[in-house]
Amino acid sequence: MAIIIEIYTYRAFNIAFNNSRLPRIIYLITTAIFLGIIIYQAFTLKPNSGQTFGFQLMVGAFILMYLPKLFVFIPVFFQDIVNGIIALFNFIFRRNSVENYFPERKTFISKAALAFAAIPFLGVLHGITLGKFNFKLHFNKLYFGDLPSAFDGFKILQISDVHTGSILVRDREKIEDAVKMINDQKADLILFTGDIVNNFGDEVDPWIEVLNKINKAPFGNFAIMGNHDYGEYSEWKSEKAKRQNLEKIKASYGKIGFKLMLNEHITLEKDYQEIKLIGVENWGNQFIQKADLPKATKGIEQKDFKILMTHDPSHWEYKIKNDPFNYHLTLSGHTHGMQMGIEVPSLGIKWSPSKYIYKQWAGLYENKGRYIYVNRGFGYHFFPGRIGIWPEITVIELKKSN
């Protein structure tokens, strides 16, 4: 498929520039450089090395090169189909050639396609360089009739999917700025809904000092495991090595000041009133399932006000949203909004390919008075950038309704 896209793009480029030599040379040299990066990184990546800088460079180069060319290929290919149909019609009915009808059509479509392709090219380039650190604060007020009155105005801050293994050390200042944004919110409770790493415990080490600067909230900082935190995306020399990696990842949450919750709950008390905070291990419709809700909620009553942390929002969709035990608010992450899409809240526009995989993929959703909030993610994974779906810090204020 990549070869076909290349052929069509090259042809459109030549038509648009009337086969001029200099533009053609620039195009070929640029394509050769990108292909060289992709091929070199593909052949030099070490097995089980995780998402190294080289891996991210390869993925970024591939998307930067081929996504815009796809936007060239589609209209030019469609033009060929139309031309073929007209040519067949002309042949059957012995009419004039296709070009006699539209002598400048190929040039116009080629130029238009190249101009249109500049949009995704610039979008990907921005996403790789600036977009992945374009941190946005998302504020929400949620009203509950049975919220204990002492917690009226209680402020919860959520982060998710930091993926320290993807972030380059040279970008330390950008992460420090994000930490300052977190601290400036002065939240009552700070929650981290999983995926501190891509796969390996060592990935956290360069970031412990930075992330440990997140303030300790008055009611505590708590975290849960995400699917990447189990080391499932690598082949291990032994089960012992895998267990050691898992224990290191678990310990890393504590090193940055978060209490890791493993299928358990705690009671948050204020003015002799309380709410329950529940944290379960990962439950995914397509990924590892280690969540144990019965264990995590042992001793909790249905009438209690409950906040549940579970990494994958499919857990809410398949198990939680209709559970008679009544989980008032569920906080998840995992999807990253696929790090690619478009959101214009003022126009009600919200789209990402992620919506075709997850019913709840970014932001707030409600079912029978129960809510889930899906954080768009703090870091990035696989593709070293974000296009239109920016990294998120969530602030939720609980309010008591009449």
C-alpha positions as a Markdown table, in Angstrom:
| # | Residue | x | y | z |
|---|---|---|---|---|
| 1 | Met | 0.0 | 0.0 | 0.0 |
| 2 | Ala | 2.9 | 2.4 | 0.9 |
| 3 | Ile | 4.4 | 1.8 | -2.6 |
| 4 | Ile | 1.1 | 2.7 | -4.3 |
| 5 | Ile | 0.7 | 5.8 | -2.2 |
| 6 | Glu | 4.3 | 6.8 | -3.2 |
| 7 | Ile | 3.6 | 6.3 | -6.9 |
| 8 | Tyr | 0.5 | 8.4 | -6.8 |
| 9 | Thr | 2.0 | 11.2 | -4.7 |
| 10 | Tyr | 5.1 | 11.4 | -6.9 |
| 11 | Arg | 2.9 | 11.5 | -10.0 |
| 12 | Ala | 0.7 | 14.3 | -8.5 |
| 13 | Phe | 3.8 | 16.2 | -7.5 |
| 14 | Asn | 5.2 | 16.1 | -11.1 |
| 15 | Ile | 1.9 | 17.1 | -12.6 |
| 16 | Ala | 1.5 | 20.0 | -10.2 |
| 17 | Phe | 5.0 | 21.3 | -10.9 |
| 18 | Asn | 4.9 | 20.6 | -14.7 |
| 19 | Asn | 7.7 | 18.0 | -14.2 |
| 20 | Ser | 10.2 | 20.7 | -13.1 |
| 21 | Arg | 13.5 | 19.2 | -12.1 |
| 22 | Leu | 14.2 | 21.1 | -8.9 |
| 23 | Pro | 10.9 | 20.3 | -7.1 |
| 24 | Arg | 11.3 | 16.7 | -8.2 |
| 25 | Ile | 14.8 | 16.4 | -6.8 |
| 26 | Ile | 13.7 | 18.0 | -3.5 |
| 27 | Tyr | 10.8 | 15.6 | -3.3 |
| 28 | Leu | 13.0 | 12.5 | -3.9 |
| 29 | Ile | 15.7 | 13.7 | -1.5 |
| 30 | Thr | 13.1 | 14.3 | 1.3 |
| 31 | Thr | 11.4 | 11.0 | 0.7 |
| 32 | Ala | 14.8 | 9.2 | 0.8 |
| 33 | Ile | 15.7 | 10.8 | 4.1 |
| 34 | Phe | 12.5 | 9.8 | 5.8 |
| 35 | Leu | 12.6 | 6.3 | 4.4 |
| 36 | Gly | 16.2 | 6.1 | 5.6 |
| 37 | Ile | 15.3 | 7.0 | 9.1 |
| 38 | Ile | 12.4 | 4.5 | 9.2 |
| 39 | Ile | 14.4 | 1.6 | 7.7 |
| 40 | Tyr | 17.5 | 2.3 | 9.9 |
| 41 | Gln | 15.5 | 2.5 | 13.1 |
| 42 | Ala | 13.5 | -0.6 | 12.2 |
| 43 | Phe | 16.6 | -2.7 | 11.7 |
| 44 | Thr | 18.6 | -1.3 | 14.7 |
| 45 | Leu | 15.8 | -1.6 | 17.3 |
| 46 | Lys | 16.8 | -4.2 | 19.9 |
| 47 | Pro | 14.1 | -6.8 | 20.8 |
| 48 | Asn | 12.2 | -5.9 | 24.0 |
| 49 | Ser | 13.9 | -2.5 | 24.2 |
| 50 | Gly | 10.6 | -0.7 | 24.6 |
| 51 | Gln | 9.7 | 2.7 | 23.3 |
| 52 | Thr | 13.2 | 4.1 | 22.9 |
| 53 | Phe | 13.9 | 7.5 | 21.2 |
| 54 | Gly | 14.7 | 5.5 | 18.1 |
| 55 | Phe | 11.3 | 3.8 | 18.1 |
| 56 | Gln | 9.5 | 7.1 | 18.6 |
| 57 | Leu | 11.6 | 8.6 | 15.8 |
| 58 | Met | 10.6 | 5.8 | 13.5 |
| 59 | Val | 6.9 | 6.1 | 14.2 |
| 60 | Gly | 6.9 | 9.8 | 14.1 |
| 61 | Ala | 8.7 | 9.8 | 10.7 |
| 62 | Phe | 6.4 | 7.3 | 9.3 |
| 63 | Ile | 3.2 | 9.2 | 10.2 |
| 64 | Leu | 4.7 | 12.6 | 9.2 |
| 65 | Met | 5.6 | 11.1 | 5.8 |
| 66 | Tyr | 2.6 | 9.0 | 5.0 |
| 67 | Leu | -0.4 | 10.7 | 6.6 |
| 68 | Pro | -0.1 | 13.8 | 4.3 |
| 69 | Lys | 0.6 | 11.5 | 1.3 |
| 70 | Leu | -2.6 | 9.6 | 2.0 |
| 71 | Phe | -4.5 | 12.9 | 1.6 |
| 72 | Val | -2.8 | 13.3 | -1.8 |
| 73 | Phe | -3.5 | 9.7 | -2.8 |
| 74 | Ile | -7.3 | 9.7 | -2.1 |
| 75 | Pro | -8.4 | 12.5 | -4.5 |
| 76 | Val | -5.9 | 11.5 | -7.2 |
| 77 | Phe | -6.9 | 7.9 | -7.0 |
| 78 | Phe | -10.6 | 8.8 | -7.1 |
| 79 | Gln | -9.8 | 11.0 | -10.2 |
| 80 | Asp | -8.3 | 7.9 | -11.9 |
| 81 | Ile | -11.4 | 5.9 | -11.2 |
| 82 | Val | -13.7 | 8.6 | -12.6 |
| 83 | Asn | -11.4 | 8.9 | -15.6 |
| 84 | Gly | -11.5 | 5.2 | -16.2 |
| 85 | Ile | -15.3 | 5.2 | -16.1 |
| 86 | Ile | -15.5 | 8.1 | -18.5 |
| 87 | Ala | -12.9 | 6.5 | -20.8 |
| 88 | Leu | -14.9 | 3.2 | -20.8 |
| 89 | Phe | -18.1 | 5.2 | -21.6 |
| 90 | Asn | -16.3 | 7.0 | -24.4 |
| 91 | Phe | -14.9 | 3.8 | -25.8 |
| 92 | Ile | -18.3 | 2.1 | -25.9 |
| 93 | Phe | -20.1 | 5.1 | -27.4 |
| 94 | Arg | -17.1 | 6.2 | -29.5 |
| 95 | Arg | -17.0 | 9.7 | -27.9 |
| 96 | Asn | -14.0 | 12.0 | -27.6 |
| 97 | Ser | -11.2 | 11.3 | -25.1 |
| 98 | Val | -11.5 | 12.2 | -21.4 |
| 99 | Glu | -9.0 | 14.9 | -21.7 |
| 100 | Asn | -11.1 | 16.7 | -24.3 |
| 101 | Tyr | -13.7 | 17.3 | -21.7 |
| 102 | Phe | -11.4 | 18.4 | -18.8 |
| 103 | Pro | -8.0 | 19.5 | -20.1 |
| 104 | Glu | -6.8 | 21.0 | -16.9 |
| 105 | Arg | -8.5 | 18.7 | -14.4 |
| 106 | Lys | -5.4 | 16.6 | -13.5 |
| 107 | Thr | -3.3 | 19.7 | -12.8 |
| 108 | Phe | -6.0 | 21.3 | -10.7 |
| 109 | Ile | -6.7 | 18.2 | -8.6 |
| 110 | Ser | -2.9 | 17.5 | -8.1 |
| 111 | Lys | -2.3 | 21.1 | -6.9 |
| 112 | Ala | -5.4 | 21.0 | -4.7 |
| 113 | Ala | -4.4 | 17.6 | -3.2 |
| 114 | Leu | -0.9 | 18.8 | -2.4 |
| 115 | Ala | -2.3 | 22.0 | -0.8 |
| 116 | Phe | -4.8 | 20.0 | 1.2 |
| 117 | Ala | -2.0 | 17.6 | 2.4 |
| 118 | Ala | -0.2 | 20.5 | 3.9 |
| 119 | Ile | -2.8 | 20.6 | 6.7 |
| 120 | Pro | -2.1 | 17.1 | 8.1 |
| 121 | Phe | 1.6 | 17.6 | 7.6 |
| 122 | Leu | 1.7 | 20.8 | 9.7 |
| 123 | Gly | -0.7 | 19.1 | 12.2 |
| 124 | Val | 1.6 | 16.2 | 12.7 |
| 125 | Leu | 4.7 | 18.4 | 12.9 |
| 126 | His | 3.0 | 20.6 | 15.5 |
| 127 | Gly | 1.9 | 17.5 | 17.4 |
| 128 | Ile | 5.4 | 16.1 | 17.6 |
| 129 | Thr | 7.1 | 19.3 | 18.6 |
| 130 | Leu | 4.6 | 21.3 | 20.6 |
| 131 | Gly | 1.3 | 19.6 | 20.8 |
| 132 | Lys | 2.4 | 16.8 | 23.2 |
| 133 | Phe | 3.2 | 19.4 | 25.8 |
| 134 | Asn | 0.1 | 21.6 | 25.3 |
| 135 | Phe | -1.3 | 20.7 | 28.7 |
| 136 | Lys | -4.9 | 21.7 | 29.2 |
| 137 | Leu | -6.9 | 22.0 | 32.4 |
| 138 | His | -10.4 | 20.6 | 32.2 |
| 139 | Phe | -12.8 | 21.8 | 34.9 |
| 140 | Asn | -16.1 | 20.0 | 35.9 |
| 141 | Lys | -18.7 | 20.5 | 38.6 |
| 142 | Leu | -20.7 | 17.4 | 39.4 |
| 143 | Tyr | -23.9 | 17.5 | 41.5 |
| 144 | Phe | -25.2 | 14.7 | 43.7 |
| 145 | Gly | -28.2 | 14.7 | 45.9 |
| 146 | Asp | -26.6 | 12.2 | 48.4 |
| 147 | Leu | -23.2 | 13.8 | 48.6 |
| 148 | Pro | -22.4 | 14.3 | 52.3 |
| 149 | Ser | -22.7 | 18.1 | 52.9 |
| 150 | Ala | -19.2 | 18.3 | 54.4 |
| 151 | Phe | -17.8 | 17.4 | 50.9 |
| 152 | Asp | -19.8 | 20.2 | 49.1 |
| 153 | Gly | -17.1 | 21.9 | 47.1 |
| 154 | Phe | -14.6 | 19.1 | 47.5 |
| 155 | Lys | -12.0 | 19.4 | 44.7 |
| 156 | Ile | -10.4 | 16.3 | 43.0 |
| 157 | Leu | -7.5 | 16.5 | 40.6 |
| 158 | Gln | -6.9 | 13.6 | 38.2 |
| 159 | Ile | -3.9 | 12.8 | 36.1 |
| 160 | Ser | -3.5 | 9.6 | 34.0 |
| 161 | Asp | -1.2 | 7.8 | 31.6 |
| 162 | Val | 2.1 | 9.6 | 32.3 |
| 163 | His | 4.1 | 7.0 | 30.3 |
| 164 | Thr | 7.5 | 8.2 | 31.6 |
| 165 | Gly | 9.2 | 5.8 | 29.1 |
| 166 | Ser | 8.1 | 8.0 | 26.2 |
| 167 | Ile | 9.2 | 11.4 | 27.6 |
| 168 | Leu | 12.7 | 12.5 | 26.7 |
| 169 | Val | 14.9 | 13.8 | 29.5 |
| 170 | Arg | 15.6 | 17.0 | 27.5 |
| 171 | Asp | 11.9 | 17.9 | 27.9 |
| 172 | Arg | 12.2 | 18.0 | 31.7 |
| 173 | Glu | 11.2 | 21.7 | 31.8 |
| 174 | Lys | 7.9 | 21.0 | 30.1 |
| 175 | Ile | 7.0 | 18.4 | 32.7 |
| 176 | Glu | 8.0 | 20.7 | 35.5 |
| 177 | Asp | 5.6 | 23.3 | 34.1 |
| 178 | Ala | 2.8 | 20.7 | 34.1 |
| 179 | Val | 3.6 | 19.8 | 37.7 |
| 180 | Lys | 3.3 | 23.5 | 38.6 |
| 181 | Met | -0.1 | 23.6 | 36.9 |
| 182 | Ile | -1.2 | 20.6 | 39.1 |
| 183 | Asn | 0.1 | 22.3 | 42.2 |
| 184 | Asp | -1.6 | 25.6 | 41.4 |
| 185 | Gln | -5.1 | 24.0 | 41.6 |
| 186 | Lys | -4.7 | 23.3 | 45.3 |
| 187 | Ala | -6.9 | 20.2 | 45.1 |
| 188 | Asp | -8.2 | 18.4 | 48.2 |
| 189 | Leu | -7.4 | 15.0 | 46.7 |
| 190 | Ile | -5.0 | 14.1 | 43.8 |
| 191 | Leu | -5.6 | 10.8 | 41.9 |
| 192 | Phe | -3.4 | 9.1 | 39.3 |
| 193 | Thr | -5.3 | 6.5 | 37.2 |
| 194 | Gly | -2.5 | 4.4 | 36.0 |
| 195 | Asp | 0.2 | 3.8 | 33.4 |
| 196 | Ile | 3.3 | 5.4 | 35.0 |
| 197 | Val | 5.5 | 3.5 | 32.5 |
| 198 | Asn | 5.3 | 1.9 | 29.0 |
| 199 | Asn | 6.7 | -1.4 | 30.2 |
| 200 | Phe | 9.8 | -1.2 | 32.4 |
| 201 | Gly | 10.4 | 0.0 | 36.0 |
| 202 | Asp | 13.6 | 1.8 | 35.0 |
| 203 | Glu | 11.6 | 4.3 | 32.9 |
| 204 | Val | 10.5 | 6.2 | 36.0 |
| 205 | Asp | 13.9 | 6.8 | 37.4 |
| 206 | Pro | 14.8 | 10.0 | 35.5 |
| 207 | Trp | 11.4 | 11.5 | 36.5 |
| 208 | Ile | 11.1 | 10.6 | 40.2 |
| 209 | Glu | 12.6 | 14.0 | 41.3 |
| 210 | Val | 10.2 | 15.9 | 39.0 |
| 211 | Leu | 7.0 | 14.0 | 39.8 |
| 212 | Asn | 7.7 | 14.0 | 43.5 |
| 213 | Lys | 7.3 | 17.8 | 43.4 |
| 214 | Ile | 3.5 | 17.2 | 43.0 |
| 215 | Asn | 2.1 | 18.6 | 46.2 |
| 216 | Lys | 0.7 | 16.3 | 48.8 |
| 217 | Ala | -3.0 | 17.0 | 48.9 |
| 218 | Pro | -4.8 | 17.5 | 52.2 |
| 219 | Phe | -6.8 | 14.2 | 51.7 |
| 220 | Gly | -3.9 | 12.4 | 50.1 |
| 221 | Asn | -2.5 | 11.3 | 46.7 |
| 222 | Phe | -3.6 | 7.9 | 45.5 |
| 223 | Ala | -2.9 | 5.8 | 42.4 |
| 224 | Ile | -3.9 | 2.6 | 40.6 |
| 225 | Met | -2.2 | 0.4 | 38.1 |
| 226 | Gly | -2.7 | 0.7 | 34.3 |
| 227 | Asn | -2.4 | -2.1 | 31.8 |
| 228 | His | 1.2 | -1.0 | 30.9 |
| 229 | Asp | 2.3 | -1.2 | 34.5 |
| 230 | Tyr | 2.3 | -5.0 | 34.5 |
| 231 | Gly | 5.1 | -5.5 | 32.0 |
| 232 | Glu | 2.9 | -7.5 | 29.7 |
| 233 | Tyr | 4.3 | -6.0 | 26.5 |
| 234 | Ser | 7.7 | -7.6 | 26.6 |
| 235 | Glu | 9.2 | -11.1 | 26.6 |
| 236 | Trp | 11.0 | -11.8 | 29.9 |
| 237 | Lys | 14.0 | -14.1 | 30.5 |
| 238 | Ser | 12.2 | -15.5 | 33.5 |
| 239 | Glu | 9.1 | -15.1 | 35.6 |
| 240 | Lys | 11.4 | -13.8 | 38.4 |
| 241 | Ala | 12.6 | -11.0 | 36.2 |
| 242 | Lys | 9.0 | -10.0 | 35.3 |
| 243 | Arg | 8.0 | -10.0 | 39.0 |
| 244 | Gln | 11.0 | -7.9 | 39.9 |
| 245 | Asn | 10.0 | -5.4 | 37.2 |
| 246 | Leu | 6.4 | -5.4 | 38.5 |
| 247 | Glu | 7.5 | -4.7 | 42.1 |
| 248 | Lys | 9.8 | -1.9 | 40.9 |
| 249 | Ile | 6.9 | -0.3 | 39.1 |
| 250 | Lys | 4.6 | -0.6 | 42.1 |
| 251 | Ala | 7.3 | 1.0 | 44.3 |
| 252 | Ser | 7.8 | 3.9 | 41.8 |
| 253 | Tyr | 4.3 | 5.2 | 42.7 |
| 254 | Gly | 5.3 | 5.5 | 46.3 |
| 255 | Lys | 8.6 | 7.2 | 45.2 |
| 256 | Ile | 6.6 | 10.1 | 43.6 |
| 257 | Gly | 4.3 | 10.4 | 46.7 |
| 258 | Phe | 1.3 | 8.4 | 45.7 |
| 259 | Lys | -0.3 | 5.6 | 47.7 |
| 260 | Leu | -0.9 | 2.7 | 45.3 |
| 261 | Met | -4.3 | 1.1 | 45.7 |
| 262 | Leu | -4.6 | -2.6 | 44.8 |
| 263 | Asn | -8.2 | -3.7 | 44.9 |
| 264 | Glu | -8.8 | -1.8 | 48.1 |
| 265 | His | -10.6 | 1.2 | 49.5 |
| 266 | Ile | -10.1 | 3.9 | 52.0 |
| 267 | Thr | -12.4 | 6.2 | 53.9 |
| 268 | Leu | -12.1 | 10.0 | 53.5 |
| 269 | Glu | -13.5 | 11.8 | 56.5 |
| 270 | Lys | -14.5 | 15.4 | 56.9 |
| 271 | Asp | -16.5 | 16.9 | 59.8 |
| 272 | Tyr | -17.6 | 13.5 | 60.9 |
| 273 | Gln | -18.9 | 12.6 | 57.4 |
| 274 | Glu | -17.2 | 10.3 | 54.9 |
| 275 | Ile | -16.9 | 9.2 | 51.4 |
| 276 | Lys | -15.3 | 6.0 | 50.1 |
| 277 | Leu | -12.4 | 6.0 | 47.6 |
| 278 | Ile | -12.0 | 2.7 | 45.8 |
| 279 | Gly | -9.0 | 1.7 | 43.7 |
| 280 | Val | -8.9 | -1.5 | 41.6 |
| 281 | Glu | -6.3 | -3.1 | 39.4 |
| 282 | Asn | -6.6 | -3.1 | 35.7 |
| 283 | Trp | -9.8 | -4.4 | 34.0 |
| 284 | Gly | -9.8 | -4.3 | 30.2 |
| 285 | Asn | -12.1 | -5.8 | 27.7 |
| 286 | Gln | -9.1 | -6.4 | 25.5 |
| 287 | Phe | -6.3 | -6.2 | 28.1 |
| 288 | Ile | -5.2 | -7.8 | 31.4 |
| 289 | Gln | -8.0 | -8.3 | 34.0 |
| 290 | Lys | -6.9 | -8.2 | 37.6 |
| 291 | Ala | -9.6 | -6.0 | 39.1 |
| 292 | Asp | -11.5 | -7.5 | 42.1 |
| 293 | Leu | -14.4 | -5.2 | 43.0 |
| 294 | Pro | -15.9 | -7.5 | 45.7 |
| 295 | Lys | -12.5 | -7.5 | 47.5 |
| 296 | Ala | -12.0 | -3.7 | 47.0 |
| 297 | Thr | -15.5 | -2.9 | 48.3 |
| 298 | Lys | -15.6 | -5.3 | 51.3 |
| 299 | Gly | -17.1 | -3.4 | 54.2 |
| 300 | Ile | -18.7 | -0.7 | 52.1 |
| 301 | Glu | -22.5 | -0.2 | 52.0 |
| 302 | Gln | -24.6 | 0.6 | 49.0 |
| 303 | Lys | -25.7 | 3.9 | 50.6 |
| 304 | Asp | -22.1 | 5.1 | 50.9 |
| 305 | Phe | -20.9 | 7.8 | 48.5 |
| 306 | Lys | -18.3 | 6.1 | 46.3 |
| 307 | Ile | -15.5 | 7.3 | 44.0 |
| 308 | Leu | -14.0 | 4.5 | 41.9 |
| 309 | Met | -10.6 | 4.5 | 40.2 |
| 310 | Thr | -10.3 | 2.0 | 37.3 |
| 311 | His | -7.8 | 2.5 | 34.5 |
| 312 | Asp | -9.8 | 1.3 | 31.5 |
| 313 | Pro | -13.2 | 2.9 | 30.8 |
| 314 | Ser | -14.5 | -0.3 | 29.3 |
| 315 | His | -14.7 | -1.6 | 32.9 |
| 316 | Trp | -17.4 | 1.1 | 33.5 |
| 317 | Glu | -19.2 | 0.2 | 30.3 |
| 318 | Tyr | -19.4 | -3.6 | 30.8 |
| 319 | Lys | -19.5 | -3.9 | 34.6 |
| 320 | Ile | -20.0 | -0.7 | 36.6 |
| 321 | Lys | -22.5 | 1.7 | 35.1 |
| 322 | Asn | -25.5 | -0.5 | 35.8 |
| 323 | Asp | -24.2 | -2.1 | 39.0 |
| 324 | Pro | -26.9 | -1.8 | 41.7 |
| 325 | Phe | -24.1 | -1.1 | 44.2 |
| 326 | Asn | -24.2 | 2.4 | 42.8 |
| 327 | Tyr | -20.7 | 3.8 | 42.0 |
| 328 | His | -21.3 | 7.6 | 42.0 |
| 329 | Leu | -18.2 | 8.7 | 40.1 |
| 330 | Thr | -15.7 | 6.6 | 38.2 |
| 331 | Leu | -12.4 | 8.0 | 37.0 |
| 332 | Ser | -10.5 | 6.4 | 34.2 |
| 333 | Gly | -7.8 | 7.1 | 31.5 |
| 334 | His | -6.2 | 4.6 | 29.1 |
| 335 | Thr | -7.6 | 5.8 | 25.7 |
| 336 | His | -5.4 | 9.0 | 25.3 |
| 337 | Gly | -8.2 | 10.0 | 22.9 |
| 338 | Met | -5.8 | 8.1 | 20.6 |
| 339 | Gln | -3.7 | 11.3 | 20.7 |
| 340 | Met | -5.4 | 12.4 | 17.5 |
| 341 | Gly | -8.7 | 14.0 | 16.7 |
| 342 | Ile | -10.5 | 17.3 | 16.9 |
| 343 | Glu | -12.3 | 19.1 | 19.7 |
| 344 | Val | -14.1 | 22.4 | 19.4 |
| 345 | Pro | -16.3 | 22.6 | 22.5 |
| 346 | Ser | -18.0 | 25.9 | 21.4 |
| 347 | Leu | -19.3 | 24.2 | 18.3 |
| 348 | Gly | -20.0 | 20.8 | 20.0 |
| 349 | Ile | -17.3 | 19.1 | 17.9 |
| 350 | Lys | -15.6 | 16.2 | 19.5 |
| 351 | Trp | -14.1 | 13.4 | 17.4 |
| 352 | Ser | -11.3 | 10.9 | 17.4 |
| 353 | Pro | -10.8 | 7.4 | 16.0 |
| 354 | Ser | -10.9 | 6.3 | 19.6 |
| 355 | Lys | -14.7 | 6.6 | 19.6 |
| 356 | Tyr | -14.9 | 3.6 | 17.4 |
| 357 | Ile | -13.1 | 1.5 | 20.0 |
| 358 | Tyr | -14.4 | 2.9 | 23.3 |
| 359 | Lys | -17.9 | 4.2 | 24.0 |
| 360 | Gln | -16.4 | 6.5 | 26.7 |
| 361 | Trp | -13.1 | 7.8 | 25.3 |
| 362 | Ala | -12.6 | 11.4 | 26.6 |
| 363 | Gly | -14.3 | 13.6 | 29.1 |
| 364 | Leu | -17.5 | 13.2 | 31.1 |
| 365 | Tyr | -20.3 | 10.6 | 30.5 |
| 366 | Glu | -23.4 | 9.9 | 32.5 |
| 367 | Asn | -25.8 | 7.0 | 33.0 |
| 368 | Lys | -28.7 | 7.0 | 35.5 |
| 369 | Gly | -27.1 | 9.7 | 37.6 |
| 370 | Arg | -23.7 | 7.9 | 37.7 |
| 371 | Tyr | -20.7 | 9.5 | 36.0 |
| 372 | Ile | -17.5 | 8.5 | 34.5 |
| 373 | Tyr | -14.7 | 10.9 | 33.6 |
| 374 | Val | -12.1 | 9.7 | 31.1 |
| 375 | Asn | -8.9 | 11.6 | 31.3 |
| 376 | Arg | -7.2 | 12.2 | 27.9 |
| 377 | Gly | -3.8 | 11.4 | 29.4 |
| 378 | Phe | -0.8 | 13.3 | 30.7 |
| 379 | Gly | 1.9 | 11.8 | 28.5 |
| 380 | Tyr | 2.0 | 10.0 | 25.1 |
| 381 | His | 2.6 | 6.5 | 23.9 |
| 382 | Phe | 3.6 | 4.9 | 20.5 |
| 383 | Phe | 3.2 | 8.1 | 18.5 |
| 384 | Pro | 5.5 | 10.8 | 19.9 |
| 385 | Gly | 2.9 | 13.6 | 19.7 |
| 386 | Arg | -0.6 | 14.8 | 20.0 |
| 387 | Ile | -2.8 | 16.2 | 17.3 |
| 388 | Gly | -6.0 | 18.0 | 18.5 |
| 389 | Ile | -6.3 | 15.8 | 21.6 |
| 390 | Trp | -4.1 | 17.7 | 24.1 |
| 391 | Pro | -2.6 | 16.3 | 27.3 |
| 392 | Glu | -4.9 | 16.8 | 30.2 |
| 393 | Ile | -5.1 | 17.7 | 33.9 |
| 394 | Thr | -8.6 | 17.2 | 35.2 |
| 395 | Val | -10.2 | 19.1 | 38.1 |
| 396 | Ile | -13.6 | 17.9 | 39.4 |
| 397 | Glu | -15.5 | 19.7 | 42.0 |
| 398 | Leu | -18.2 | 17.8 | 43.9 |
| 399 | Lys | -21.3 | 19.7 | 44.7 |
| 400 | Lys | -24.4 | 18.8 | 46.7 |
| 401 | Ser | -27.6 | 19.4 | 44.8 |
| 402 | Asn | -30.9 | 20.2 | 46.6 |
